[in-house]
Amino acid sequence: MNLAFCLFKYFLYGGLQRDFMAIASECLTRGHQVDVFTLHWQGDIPVGMNVHILDVPGLTNHGRYQHFSKILQSFFENKSYDLVVGFNKIEGLDVYFAADPCYEEKVRHFRSGLYRLTGRYRCFSSFEKKIFSPQSDTDILALTQSQIADFKKHYGTQDLRFHLIPPWVKQDRRPPLKYEEIRRGLRQEFSVDKDEKLVLFLGSGFQVKGLDRAMHAISALAQEEQKKIHVVIVGHDNIKPFEKLAHSLSLYSAVHFLGGRKDIPRFLFGADLLLHPAYSESAGIVLLEATIAGLPVLTTAACGYAYHVIAANAGVVLPEPFQQAQLNKSLKELLFSESPFQSKGIVYGEKNNFYHMPKTIVDYLEKKEHERIFYTRGVVTLHKDLMKTWSSSFNDIMATQGEVFRQVDDRKTLKFIHQQNAYFLKLHFGVGWIEIIKNLFFLRLPVLGAINEKLAIEKLHEIGVETMTLAGYGEKGCNPAQKQSFIVTYALENTMSLEDYCKNWEVAPPLFTEKKLLLEKIAHITKTLHQNGINHRDYYICHFLLEKDQPLQNMSVENLKLFLIDLHRVQIRKNLPQRWRVKDLAGLLFSTFDLGLSQKDWLRFIKVYMDNDLRTLLQDPLWRQVHHKAVKLYQKAFQSSPRLPQGILL
C-alpha cells in the first residue's frame, strides 16, 4: 500500500507520537510505502520513511494547523494514496486514530461560554465536525467505549464507523528477572532510603494530566510525611508554572523535573506509586503500563483506561466529579499503609494480551484498503488487483480454472493464485425450479446464488465477526432458476479448521486455559450472530478457521483470530426465530460430541452465550431442544448415540 500519515507534531516522548511511530514502523516492516506529513519533527527518521515537514504561515498554532490542512487537501488531490491516516483531526482523512478526547465534550466541561467565541475554538471544532459528522466517511480507530460515547453524543456518528482498538503496552513494561536489581539502582540514584517513598508522575502535558492536583495533594501531607516523599516528574512540557507552584507550596526540594526519558521501565519498577490525577484523558496508557509493572496507581475516572486499574484491583480510581480532599486522603493511605495492589497488577498483565496493537492496526488498514478499492464493470465488481486478470467478460470469469475444492450440479468452489495472492472463487450456475419449489414447500427462502454469501460477509464485518474478505462479485440473468453468479474472496492462509485442531482432544486433552479461550470465543461469536438476527445453518466447528501461530496461552478472547466461513446458506433477519437458533446450537453441539468436552465446558459456553445466571439459564427449554436435536443428528450420521452423558445440557 501507498500510505499517507498526517500529524501536527512529532516529538520523542508523546503518547500519540509513540503510537504513530509503532504503526508506521509495522507498515514499513510489511513492505508498505509510508509518507509522513507534519509541521515539526524531532528525532531520527526511520529508514524507508518519507517525512515531509511543511513550512506554513500563521501567527497562532491553530492558524498554522488550518493552513496545514488546506495544503494537504491540494496535495492529496494531485497524488494518489491508498489510504490517508491521521493522528490529529484533519480534514480529508480515510482513517483517524483517535488519540485525543472529544474536543467538544472537553470544552463543555472545562471552558466558559466565551471560549466558544474564539478563533481557536472555531478551528478545532470545525476539524472535529468534519471527521465525526454523519456526512463524513472517515473511519475512526477509538481507544475506549467512553470516548465513542462522547463523539456519538455530540455528532451522532454512526456506530459502523468506530473500530475499538486494543491497548498497546511495550513488553519491557513487564517485570523482568532483574526487577529487584533495577529497583534498587533507581532508588539509589535518587537517594531514596528504605523507609522513604518514591512517587512517579509520568506523561507529557502536565496541565491536563493534573500535575497541579498532584502537588496540592503532596502539600496536604503532614510535614514529617513530606520529608519521606520523593516526587519524580517525567515528561515533556513547560515546567516553569509548575516550578513556581512547587515553590509556593514549599515542595521544591522534594520534586524533581526530569523531562522526557527513554528509561521509563526503570521508574515503573523503582517507584512506590503512580500519581495521575488527570482532568481528562482519552485513554492514559501509563495507567496500564504501571499496572502490569506492579506499580500501584492513583488516578481519576476521567481517564479512559482507568477501568483497567479497577479490573486488575491495582490501585484507586477517584470518581467524577473530582474532589481534591479525596485525592489527598487516598494519597496518604496508599503511601503509608500496606499495599495489596502490586502482585494483582502483574497477574493482570499476564492474563491479558496488551502487546500487539500496531499489528492489529496494520491488519485493519490492509483489510480496509482491500475492501474499499473496487471497480465496477456492468454486473461485475472487482478489486483492482483482479482487473487485469478478468478484463473481459462475465463468461470468462465463470470459465476460470483452478484447484477444485467442491463441485455439485449447481455450483463449484475452486482456488487460484494471482500475483502471489491466493483466492477462492465460488461459481453458481443456477439452482433450477425444482430446488426453488422444494425450499418454498418447507417454508424456506431458496438460496439463488452468490449474493447470499456476499451479503453475509458484509454483515459479519459490520458486526465485528471475523470472516473472509471480498475481492469480487458478479451476477447475470433475471430468471431466478437460471441466474448465474460468482463471488471471490481472499484465501485465509496460515489457518486450520477448528475440527482438525481439536480432533485429538479426547485422547490428548488441551490445557484448561486453551480450551476455555476457544469455548468462550465461539460462544461470543454465536451470541453476536444470533443477537443480530443471523443464523448460519451449517454451524459446525469445521467452519471455524483458527489462525496458526497464535500464543493461545497468553491470548484474550477479543484478540483471538477465529474466522467463520461457508456462509452460502446464512439467513439474516431483524429477529431470529427459535427454530433457527436451535438448529445452529444443535449443529455446534453435534460437531463437538467426540472432543471429550465435559458438562462444565458446555455450561461455560452457555453462560457466555446467554450472559446470565446459570440457574436461570438452565430452566430455559431452549437447551433441552438443542440437546435433543444434536443427539438426533449424531444418531443419523453415525447410527449410534454420542458417548457424552445424555443429560449434558439438562
KESELO-697860 format. One record per residue (C-alpha): x, y, z; residue in one letter. Coordinates in steps of 0.25 Angstrom, whole numbers, padded with zeros to 4 digits, always signed. Example, Ala and Ser with C-alpha at 12.3 -4.5 7.8 and 13.67 -1.06 7.14 Angstrom:
2
+0049-0018+0031A
+0055-0004+0029S
This chain:
650
+0000+0000+0000M
+0004+0014-0002N
+0000+0021+0011L
+0000+0036+0015A
+0001+0038+0031F
-0002+0052+0036C
+0000+0059+0049L
+0003+0073+0054F
+0016+0070+0062K
+0025+0058+0064Y
+0034+0058+0077F
+0041+0047+0085L
+0032+0046+0097Y
+0018+0048+0094G
+0008+0036+0095G
+0001+0040+0081L
+0015+0040+0075Q
+0019+0027+0081R
+0007+0020+0075D
+0009+0027+0061F
+0023+0022+0061M
+0020+0008+0065A
+0009+0007+0054I
+0017+0013+0043A
+0029+0004+0046S
+0020-0008+0045E
+0015-0003+0032C
+0030-0002+0027L
+0033-0016+0032T
+0022-0021+0023R
+0027-0014+0011G
+0017-0003+0010H
+0021+0011+0006Q
+0019+0022+0017V
+0019+0037+0014D
+0018+0045+0027V
+0013+0060+0026F
+0016+0069+0039T
+0019+0083+0043L
+0030+0079+0053H
+0039+0066+0054W
+0049+0063+0066Q
+0058+0051+0065G
+0063+0042+0055D
+0055+0037+0043I
+0054+0022+0041P
+0060+0016+0028V
+0050+0016+0017G
+0040+0026+0023M
+0038+0039+0015N
+0036+0051+0024V
+0030+0064+0018H
+0032+0075+0028I
+0023+0086+0023L
+0026+0101+0025D
+0013+0108+0027V
+0009+0122+0031P
+0002+0126+0043G
+0003+0134+0056L
-0004+0124+0065T
-0003+0109+0065N
-0018+0107+0061H
-0015+0117+0049G
-0004+0108+0045R
-0012+0096+0046Y
-0023+0102+0037Q
-0012+0105+0026H
-0006+0091+0028F
-0020+0084+0026S
-0022+0093+0013K
-0009+0089+0007I
-0011+0075+0010L
-0024+0075+0002Q
-0018+0080-0010S
-0006+0071-0009F
-0015+0058-0008F
-0023+0063-0020E
-0010+0062-0028N
-0004+0049-0023K
-0012+0036-0021S
-0011+0029-0007Y
-0018+0016-0004D
-0021+0022+0010L
-0019+0035+0017V
-0017+0033+0032V
-0018+0044+0042G
-0013+0044+0057F
-0019+0058+0059N
-0033+0063+0054K
-0030+0068+0040I
-0040+0069+0028E
-0040+0058+0017G
-0035+0046+0025L
-0039+0032+0021D
-0035+0027+0036V
-0034+0035+0048Y
-0026+0029+0060F
-0034+0036+0072A
-0023+0038+0082A
-0029+0051+0087D
-0042+0052+0094P
-0055+0058+0089C
-0051+0073+0088Y
-0066+0078+0089E
-0068+0070+0101E
-0056+0076+0108K
-0060+0090+0104V
-0074+0088+0110R
-0067+0083+0123H
-0055+0091+0125F
-0057+0104+0117R
-0067+0116+0119S
-0077+0120+0108G
-0068+0132+0104L
-0057+0122+0100Y
-0066+0117+0088R
-0065+0131+0082L
-0050+0130+0080T
-0043+0126+0067G
-0036+0114+0073R
-0050+0108+0077Y
-0055+0110+0063R
-0043+0104+0057C
-0043+0091+0065F
-0058+0090+0066S
-0058+0090+0050S
-0047+0080+0049F
-0055+0071+0059E
-0068+0072+0052K
-0062+0069+0038K
-0058+0056+0043I
-0069+0051+0052F
-0082+0057+0045S
-0091+0047+0039P
-0088+0052+0025Q
-0073+0048+0027S
-0068+0035+0022D
-0055+0035+0031T
-0053+0022+0039D
-0049+0024+0054I
-0040+0016+0062L
-0045+0018+0076A
-0037+0015+0089L
-0049+0013+0099T
-0064+0012+0099Q
-0066+0025+0107S
-0058+0032+0096Q
-0068+0026+0086I
-0080+0031+0094A
-0075+0045+0095D
-0073+0046+0080F
-0087+0040+0077K
-0093+0049+0088K
-0089+0062+0081H
-0089+0058+0066Y
-0098+0046+0064G
-0086+0038+0058T
-0091+0024+0052Q
-0087+0012+0060D
-0081+0005+0048L
-0070+0016+0046R
-0064+0013+0060F
-0054+0002+0062H
-0050-0001+0076L
-0035-0004+0077I
-0027-0011+0088P
-0018-0004+0097P
-0003-0005+0094W
+0008-0007+0104V
+0022-0010+0101K
+0028-0023+0106Q
+0039-0016+0114D
+0028-0011+0124R
+0026-0025+0129R
+0035-0028+0142P
+0048-0035+0137P
+0056-0045+0145L
+0065-0034+0149K
+0053-0026+0155Y
+0059-0024+0169E
+0073-0020+0164E
+0067-0009+0155I
+0058-0004+0166R
+0070-0003+0176R
+0078+0004+0165G
+0068+0015+0163L
+0065+0017+0177R
+0080+0019+0180Q
+0081+0029+0168E
+0070+0038+0175F
+0075+0035+0189S
+0062+0028+0193V
+0064+0021+0207D
+0057+0008+0211K
+0047+0016+0219D
+0044+0027+0208E
+0034+0027+0197K
+0037+0030+0182L
+0025+0036+0175V
+0024+0036+0160L
+0017+0046+0151F
+0018+0041+0137L
+0013+0048+0124G
+0015+0059+0115S
+0004+0070+0116G
+0005+0074+0131F
-0007+0082+0132Q
-0017+0072+0126V
-0011+0061+0134K
-0013+0068+0147G
+0001+0072+0152L
-0005+0083+0160D
-0015+0074+0167R
-0003+0064+0170A
+0005+0076+0176M
-0006+0081+0185H
-0009+0066+0190A
+0006+0065+0194I
+0006+0078+0201S
-0006+0073+0209A
+0002+0063+0215L
+0008+0065+0229A
+0022+0071+0230Q
+0028+0058+0235E
+0021+0050+0224E
+0026+0060+0213Q
+0040+0058+0218K
+0039+0044+0214K
+0034+0047+0200I
+0042+0048+0187H
+0034+0052+0174V
+0040+0050+0160V
+0032+0057+0149I
+0036+0050+0135V
+0030+0056+0123G
+0031+0067+0112H
+0025+0081+0115D
+0027+0095+0120N
+0032+0093+0135I
+0032+0108+0139K
+0018+0109+0144P
+0019+0096+0152F
+0033+0100+0157E
+0026+0113+0162K
+0015+0105+0169L
+0025+0095+0175A
+0032+0107+0181H
+0019+0114+0186S
+0015+0100+0193L
+0029+0099+0199S
+0031+0086+0191L
+0042+0089+0182Y
+0053+0081+0190S
+0044+0068+0189A
+0041+0070+0174V
+0050+0066+0162H
+0046+0070+0148F
+0054+0060+0139L
+0048+0064+0125G
+0046+0053+0115G
+0053+0040+0117R
+0055+0027+0110K
+0057+0018+0122D
+0043+0018+0126I
+0043+0004+0131P
+0053+0007+0142R
+0043+0017+0148F
+0031+0008+0147L
+0039-0003+0155F
+0046+0006+0165G
+0035+0015+0169A
+0024+0013+0180D
+0012+0019+0174L
+0008+0025+0160L
+0001+0038+0163L
-0008+0042+0151H
-0020+0051+0155P
-0023+0055+0141A
-0034+0065+0137Y
-0037+0058+0124S
-0031+0047+0116E
-0036+0038+0105S
-0028+0026+0110A
-0016+0028+0118G
-0007+0016+0114I
+0002+0020+0126V
-0009+0014+0135L
-0008+0001+0129L
+0007+0001+0128E
+0008+0004+0143A
-0002-0007+0146T
+0005-0018+0139I
+0019-0014+0144A
+0013-0016+0158G
+0013-0001+0162L
+0000+0003+0169P
-0008+0014+0163V
-0015+0026+0168L
-0024+0033+0157T
-0037+0039+0153T
-0049+0033+0146A
-0047+0043+0135A
-0036+0034+0129C
-0041+0024+0118G
-0032+0013+0123Y
-0036+0015+0138A
-0045+0003+0137Y
-0032-0006+0135H
-0028-0001+0149V
-0041-0005+0155I
-0042-0019+0147A
-0028-0022+0152A
-0030-0017+0166N
-0017-0010+0164A
-0020+0004+0171G
-0030+0014+0174V
-0039+0021+0164V
-0045+0034+0169L
-0059+0037+0164P
-0064+0049+0156E
-0067+0060+0159P
-0053+0061+0165F
-0051+0065+0179Q
-0037+0070+0184Q
-0040+0065+0198A
-0042+0051+0193Q
-0029+0051+0186L
-0021+0056+0198N
-0027+0045+0207K
-0025+0034+0196S
-0010+0038+0194L
-0007+0037+0209K
-0014+0024+0210E
-0007+0018+0198L
+0007+0023+0203L
+0007+0020+0217F
-0001+0007+0218S
+0002-0008+0213E
-0002-0008+0198S
-0009-0021+0193P
-0008-0016+0179F
+0006-0020+0173Q
+0004-0034+0171S
-0010-0033+0165K
-0006-0023+0154G
+0005-0033+0150I
-0004-0044+0149V
-0014-0036+0141Y
-0003-0033+0131G
+0000-0048+0130E
-0015-0051+0127K
-0017-0041+0116N
-0011-0038+0103N
-0007-0024+0102F
+0005-0025+0094Y
+0001-0025+0079H
-0007-0013+0076M
+0002-0008+0064P
+0000-0021+0057K
-0015-0021+0059T
-0016-0007+0053I
-0008-0010+0041V
-0017-0023+0039D
-0029-0013+0039Y
-0022-0004+0029L
-0019-0015+0020E
-0033-0020+0021K
-0039-0007+0019K
-0031-0004+0006E
-0035-0017+0000H
-0050-0015+0003E
-0051+0000-0002R
-0044-0001-0016I
-0053-0008-0024F
-0057-0005-0039Y
-0070-0008-0046T
-0072-0012-0060R
-0087-0015-0063G
-0091-0027-0054V
-0077-0029-0049V
-0070-0023-0037T
-0055-0026-0035L
-0044-0022-0026H
-0033-0014-0034K
-0023-0026-0033D
-0032-0035-0041L
-0035-0025-0052M
-0024-0029-0061K
-0027-0044-0059T
-0042-0042-0063W
-0042-0030-0072S
-0052-0037-0082S
-0066-0043-0080S
-0074-0049-0069F
-0074-0062-0077N
-0058-0062-0076D
-0059-0061-0061I
-0069-0073-0060M
-0059-0081-0068A
-0047-0079-0059T
-0039-0091-0055Q
-0032-0095-0042G
-0031-0105-0031E
-0046-0110-0029V
-0050-0112-0015F
-0064-0115-0017R
-0073-0117-0028Q
-0088-0121-0029V
-0099-0119-0040D
-0102-0104-0038D
-0088-0099-0032R
-0073-0100-0031K
-0063-0095-0022T
-0048-0094-0027L
-0035-0088-0022K
-0026-0080-0031F
-0013-0071-0030I
-0011-0057-0036H
+0001-0049-0033Q
+0005-0057-0021Q
-0009-0056-0015N
-0018-0068-0013A
-0033-0066-0015Y
-0045-0075-0014F
-0055-0074-0026L
-0070-0079-0024K
-0077-0081-0037L
-0093-0082-0037H
-0099-0088-0049F
-0114-0087-0046G
-0122-0095-0035V
-0133-0099-0044G
-0148-0099-0041W
-0149-0112-0034I
-0139-0107-0023E
-0147-0094-0022I
-0161-0101-0021I
-0155-0111-0010K
-0150-0099-0001N
-0163-0092-0002L
-0171-0104+0001F
-0163-0105+0014F
-0165-0090+0017L
-0150-0087+0014R
-0145-0076+0005L
-0137-0082-0006P
-0122-0078-0008V
-0121-0073-0022L
-0107-0070-0024G
-0094-0063-0019A
-0102-0051-0014I
-0106-0058-0001N
-0091-0060+0003E
-0087-0046-0001K
-0098-0040+0008L
-0094-0049+0019A
-0079-0046+0018I
-0082-0031+0018E
-0092-0033+0030K
-0081-0041+0038L
-0071-0030+0036H
-0081-0020+0041E
-0084-0027+0054I
-0069-0030+0057G
-0069-0045+0054V
-0056-0049+0046E
-0059-0056+0033T
-0054-0055+0018M
-0051-0043+0011T
-0058-0040-0002L
-0049-0038-0015A
-0061-0038-0025G
-0075-0041-0028Y
-0084-0042-0041G
-0097-0048-0046E
-0104-0049-0059K
-0119-0052-0063G
-0133-0049-0058C
-0139-0063-0057N
-0137-0068-0042P
-0135-0082-0046A
-0125-0080-0057Q
-0117-0067-0051K
-0102-0069-0051Q
-0093-0062-0041S
-0079-0063-0035F
-0072-0058-0022I
-0057-0056-0020V
-0051-0056-0006T
-0036-0055-0002Y
-0032-0068+0003A
-0030-0069+0018L
-0015-0074+0018E
-0008-0080+0030N
-0021-0085+0037T
-0026-0098+0040M
-0040-0103+0043S
-0044-0104+0058L
-0049-0118+0055E
-0035-0122+0051D
-0029-0114+0062Y
-0037-0121+0073C
-0038-0135+0067K
-0029-0141+0077N
-0034-0134+0090W
-0041-0147+0095E
-0028-0155+0096V
-0019-0143+0098A
-0027-0132+0105P
-0022-0118+0103P
-0018-0108+0115L
-0030-0103+0122F
-0027-0088+0118T
-0027-0092+0103E
-0040-0100+0104K
-0047-0089+0112K
-0042-0078+0102L
-0047-0085+0090L
-0060-0089+0096L
-0062-0074+0101E
-0058-0069+0087K
-0069-0078+0080I
-0079-0074+0090A
-0076-0059+0088H
-0077-0061+0072I
-0090-0069+0074T
-0097-0059+0083K
-0093-0048+0073T
-0099-0055+0061L
-0112-0058+0068H
-0113-0044+0075Q
-0112-0038+0061N
-0123-0048+0054G
-0113-0056+0047I
-0113-0072+0047N
-0102-0080+0039H
-0110-0093+0036R
-0097-0101+0035D
-0091-0097+0049Y
-0081-0108+0051Y
-0067-0106+0057I
-0061-0109+0043C
-0066-0096+0038H
-0057-0088+0048F
-0043-0086+0044L
-0032-0083+0054L
-0020-0074+0051E
-0008-0082+0053K
+0004-0078+0062D
-0005-0070+0072Q
+0000-0071+0086P
-0013-0077+0092L
-0007-0077+0106Q
-0006-0062+0106N
-0017-0058+0097M
-0030-0051+0101S
-0044-0054+0095V
-0044-0041+0088E
-0031-0043+0081N
-0032-0057+0077L
-0033-0059+0062K
-0044-0069+0058L
-0051-0068+0045F
-0065-0073+0041L
-0066-0078+0027I
-0076-0085+0018D
-0087-0074+0018L
-0094-0079+0006H
-0107-0082+0014R
-0107-0071+0024V
-0120-0064+0027Q
-0121-0050+0032I
-0134-0045+0039R
-0137-0034+0049K
-0141-0044+0059N
-0136-0059+0059L
-0147-0069+0061P
-0145-0080+0072Q
-0144-0092+0062R
-0132-0086+0055W
-0125-0083+0068R
-0127-0097+0072V
-0122-0102+0058K
-0109-0094+0060D
-0107-0098+0074L
-0110-0113+0072A
-0101-0113+0060G
-0090-0108+0068L
-0092-0117+0080L
-0093-0129+0070F
-0079-0126+0064S
-0073-0126+0078T
-0078-0139+0083F
-0066-0146+0081D
-0056-0136+0086L
-0056-0140+0101G
-0063-0128+0106L
-0069-0128+0120S
-0082-0123+0125Q
-0075-0112+0131K
-0069-0108+0118D
-0083-0107+0112W
-0088-0099+0124L
-0077-0089+0122R
-0081-0088+0107F
-0096-0086+0111I
-0092-0075+0122K
-0085-0067+0112V
-0095-0069+0101Y
-0107-0065+0110M
-0099-0055+0119D
-0108-0058+0131N
-0108-0067+0144D
-0107-0082+0140L
-0118-0086+0150R
-0128-0077+0142T
-0122-0081+0128L
-0123-0096+0130L
-0138-0094+0133Q
-0140-0089+0118D
-0146-0100+0110P
-0136-0096+0098L
-0125-0105+0104W
-0134-0117+0104R
-0137-0115+0090Q
-0123-0113+0086V
-0118-0125+0093H
-0129-0134+0087H
-0127-0129+0073K
-0112-0131+0074A
-0113-0145+0078V
-0123-0148+0067K
-0112-0142+0057L
-0101-0151+0063Y
-0110-0163+0062Q
-0114-0160+0048K
-0099-0158+0044A
-0093-0170+0051F
-0104-0179+0054Q
-0100-0179+0069S
-0102-0170+0081S
-0092-0160+0085P
-0082-0164+0097R
-0085-0152+0105L
-0095-0153+0116P
-0110-0151+0111Q
-0112-0140+0121G
-0101-0131+0118I
-0110-0119+0116L
-0121-0123+0124L
